[in-house]
Each structure stands twice: as structure tokens, then as C-alpha cells.
Amino acid sequence: MPEDGKTPGRMGRAWAEVDLDALDHNAAALRALLPPGCQLMPAVKAEAYGHGAIPVARELNRLGVDDFCVATAEEGARLRRGGVRGDILVLGYTHPGDFPLLTRYDLVQTVVDGPFAGALEECGKPVRVHIGVDTGMRRLGFPAEEPGPIAGVFRRKNLRVEGVFTHLCAADTCLPRDRAFTLGQAEAFRRLIEELEGRGCAVGKTHLLSSYGLLNYPRLGGSYARVGIALYGEGSTRADTERWKDLLRPVLSVKARVASVRTLRPGEYAGYGLAFQAREETRIAALSIGYADGFPRSLSNGAGRVLLHGRGAPVVGRVCMDQTMVDVSHIPQARAGDAAVVIGSWGEETIRASETAEAAGTITNELLSRLGPRLERIPVRGQSFSGSL
Ligand SMILES: *Cc1c(COP(=O)(O)O)cnc(C)c1O
């Protein structure tokens, strides 16, 4: 185990390593799948799914990616303050109080419906917009079957329409019902675009694919593929991650220091609520990571595991806010100061984010995007200092 006392604070307690080489690889792999005329528009919302939005977007800038999407105007503003270039599309609602951010930071705002278009018009300054269209998800956007109100947005004085887009909500499978629904969404979108062009509207960019759309339905085309989860090398589920394992590489690893190791005598308890009781002599390690860092409490009592010295160590008792205990009875080398791999590889063993997500009863997207701000994000290239010896 390389001892790493040299970088206190950075790799002191618990941290996330962001492998920029893996990100480059995934961007290239996804670019190779793009239909003609389509470009990547990476989704870097929620701190780039927990990876750190500014370093990720700046690396993508370096690779020639010039378009991004985020969830909120504040996220867009932060990217700009962090030196990110190119177009930044705000996918979600923005409160009128935040409209000044759109012009100050040259963001592109999604017009989510008619009343919103009216409010944005009232801000009195020209704003760049894309029009969000609902083709079946029933979340945000103008109904695709009514072109009138959409055409109306093009006539608004302060709204500079640069694109029209929709979101597929069942593209993660190719099962018959989902496939029929997805193709129906795409067809409704295509008809709308045709209708708007027929009315003389300059629609600009059109886009509908996100990660699963690009991977499962690349022929649906468009100007952009708004890729999030796939860019980070994961599928939403363990099965999908497995399916794409030859195409995509995981970008993020999470590591946590072993703070302390102790041995329980048979019958002794460990943790809150006496949730664990040792049946035999049991060696446990206390890790410096907890649910406040995004290691879900649902991984308690053996549901989750970490890696130490290339072997799995299951969670003992309840995950705490700042600590987690794991069973290291079978890992005699384990000692205080070790960097346990919470997500990532150590030797032959790997824990993918999708495995941990499944164990926690959720999808990879949620697990990654909830990784907490206490984990410092450390950009690395290729294999990092620890994890695989
Ligand atoms: C988050 C988001 C995306 C990216 O989705 P992934 O499945 O992670 O690729 C694309 N489009 C919209 C509208 C989104 O909200």
C-alpha cells in the first residue's frame, strides 16, 4: 500500500478521482456513434453527475466540444466563471429572479411553455432560447401536437430561437412497447419540425437523443446528442454498464481512508442500533466516508462493499453520516491509513458505480449525482496512485 501522507487535505479522508483519459476515451467512443451532422452536447448538470462540472467541461473544451447542457442557470453561470467556452443550454425552469444570469453569462434558456415564454419576453433584453417540446414524457415543454403556440415563440421580440428539442423517456430499452413509444415520440417531433418550417420558422438546431437515445436509437439523428451518463462511462443499471463495457470506461473512483481497525469479541455489537453483532471474532475497519458523502445508508448491513488489498469488505452495521464500518476479518493486511476503494478497482477486483447503485436500490445517475461536496474531486490521467497495486 503506497503511503500517501504527502497530500494532506486532498487525499486525507475521502475523495473522488476523475480519470480524464477515460473521459477522453468515452467522448471519442460516443462521437464515433453520432449520426451524420450530429454533435455531442454533454450534460454537465449536477456537477457533471458528481464528477466536477468545471474540470469536466474544460477537458471537453480541450477536445473540441463546444456545447453543453445544464439543469439550472446558476450551473451555467458557474461554468462561465470557471472559464468554460461555448454554448450552454439550461434545460430546466429558471425563475424570473435569475433571468439576469442568462444575459450576463450568455446562456441559452429552454422555453418550457407559453406562460414562461411570456415571462422571459418581459425581461426586456434579447435572450437566446431553445424551445422544449413534449412528445410524450408529460414533464416540460409545449405539446408537439399544437404547432401554433410554438410558432408564436418565434415571433417574440426578445426571444432568439436557436433550437427546438424534445426528450425521450423510454429509450433505455428496445422492448416492443418502449420502442413503439420512442419511435412515436421521434415521429411527433419530426412532424412538428416540418410543420414549423412550413410556417417559415427558422428552427435552428433540433435534438432529441440523450445517452440511451444515442446508444439504442442513433438513427433518430438531430443536431446534438445530449449525453450524460454514458460519457461518464456508466449505464444507469448494472446490466447496461455490462453491455457497454467494451465501449465505455468508468471515469470516477471514490476512495476513503481507513481511520481505525479493531477486533470484536464474539457477542459484541457494532454501530448504531446494535445492528451488527459479532458471531465470532471479527476484525472491522472504520472508513472515513458516510451517507453525508453520498455513500447511501441503504448499503448498511452487508448490502454494500468496498475493496481493500484487492478483496471485498462488506459493510458492517449501519452506514453513519461520516463513517462506515466494514468487515476485514479475511484481510489481515488491512490497517489504519489504507485507502479503501469505495468505487473503482484494486488489482483484479472492481466495484462499478452501477453495482453500488443497484445494491443501494437506485440507478447510477442518482448515486453519482449525490456524491457530496466533502469529497474533493481530483483529476487524474489513467491509473491513480492507489487502488491497483
Ligand atoms: C439529464 C438530461 C440529459 C442527459 O441524460 P443521460 O441519460 O444522462 O444521457 C439529456 N436531456 C435532458 C433533457 C436531460 O434532462
The ligand as an ORCA input file, in Angstrom:
! r2SCAN-3c Opt
* xyz 0 1
  C     -30.121     14.920    -17.931
  C     -30.655     15.086    -19.298
  C     -29.964     14.531    -20.390
  C     -28.786     13.599    -20.221
  O     -29.317     12.318    -19.926
  P     -28.416     10.995    -19.855
  O     -29.434      9.905    -19.823
  O     -27.616     11.064    -18.622
  O     -27.589     10.953    -21.078
  C     -30.435     14.817    -21.663
  N     -31.534     15.582    -21.849
  C     -32.234     16.106    -20.827
  C     -33.438     16.938    -21.103
  C     -31.842     15.859    -19.522
  O     -32.552     16.361    -18.507
*
